[in-house]
Structure formats: C-alpha cells, structure tokens
Amino acid sequence: MSQLHFDVTGIALLDLLGPEDVLIRELEAQLPGLKIQNRGNSFTLEGSSAQTTQARRLIEELSRMILMGMAPDRKAVVESALLVT
C-alpha cells in the first residue's frame, strides 16, 4: 500500500470534489481499492503505487479543466480515468 500527499491550489474545491464529494467518489470507483481523503486543499491518496500515481494525474487534469473554465461532471471523471489508466 502506498500513500501520496499533495496540495491542489488555485481552484474552488467544490468544483473539484463535486456536490457531496460525488466526483472524488467516482474517481475512487474508477480505481477500486483507492482511498482519497482531503482536508482543505491537502489530499492524501492511499492504494497501490500505480493507483495513487494515476489518481494524482487525474486530479491534476480535472484541476486544469476547472482552470480553463470547464465544470467537470461524473462523465468527465470516467472519460479522463480511461485516458489516464
């Protein structure tokens, strides 16, 4: 089991997490066994090394989408996960 810690800045967390954390929970569903926790802008990912790396890349990609003015939804999480995995 691997742990990865990082911060996400420059975006509104609600845009990244989704209402009631639905987007982050979808990301966990796309990578079974992965656990995502956040406290403010600090994220902790727990899972295999491959899962934590993929999840961080996906969170960074979703953050870029938000910075470009897009509003990710569950479909965007699923599609992005297919590209990253």
C-alpha positions in Angstrom: 0.0 0.0 0.0 1.3 3.4 -1.0 0.5 6.9 0.3 0.8 10.1 -1.7 0.3 13.6 -0.2 -0.1 16.7 -2.3 -1.9 20.1 -2.4 -4.3 21.5 -5.0 -4.4 25.2 -5.3 -5.9 27.9 -7.4 -9.4 26.3 -7.8 -12.6 26.1 -5.8 -12.6 22.7 -4.1 -16.3 22.3 -4.7 -15.6 22.3 -8.4 -13.1 19.5 -8.0 -14.9 17.4 -5.4 -18.4 17.9 -6.7 -21.5 18.3 -4.5 -21.3 15.9 -1.6 -17.9 14.8 -3.0 -19.6 12.9 -5.9 -16.7 13.5 -8.3 -14.0 12.2 -5.9 -16.1 9.2 -5.1 -16.5 8.5 -8.8 -12.7 8.6 -9.1 -12.4 6.1 -6.3 -14.9 3.9 -8.1 -12.8 4.0 -11.3 -9.7 2.8 -9.3 -11.1 0.1 -6.9 -9.1 -0.1 -3.7 -8.0 3.6 -3.9 -8.9 5.8 -0.9 -8.9 9.6 -1.3 -9.0 11.9 1.7 -8.7 15.7 1.7 -8.6 18.3 4.4 -8.9 21.7 2.7 -6.5 21.8 -0.3 -4.3 18.9 1.0 -5.0 15.5 -0.4 -3.9 12.0 0.7 -4.2 9.1 -1.7 -3.9 5.5 -0.4 -3.7 2.5 -2.7 -1.2 0.8 -4.9 1.6 2.9 -6.3 0.1 2.8 -9.7 -3.4 3.8 -8.4 -2.0 6.8 -6.4 0.0 8.0 -9.4 -3.0 7.7 -11.7 -5.3 9.4 -9.3 -3.0 12.3 -8.8 -2.7 12.7 -12.6 -6.4 12.6 -12.9 -7.0 15.2 -10.1 -4.4 17.4 -11.8 -6.2 17.0 -15.1 -9.6 17.9 -13.6 -7.9 20.9 -11.9 -6.7 22.1 -15.3 -10.2 21.7 -16.8 -11.5 23.9 -14.0 -8.8 26.5 -14.6 -9.9 26.6 -18.2 -13.5 27.3 -17.2 -14.9 23.9 -17.6 -17.1 22.2 -14.9 -16.2 18.5 -14.6 -19.0 16.1 -14.1 -19.1 12.3 -13.5 -18.8 11.7 -17.2 -15.6 13.8 -17.4 -14.2 11.8 -14.5 -14.9 8.5 -16.1 -13.6 9.6 -19.5 -10.5 11.1 -18.0 -9.9 8.0 -16.0 -9.9 5.9 -19.2 -7.3 8.2 -20.7 -5.0 8.2 -17.6 -5.2 4.4 -16.8 
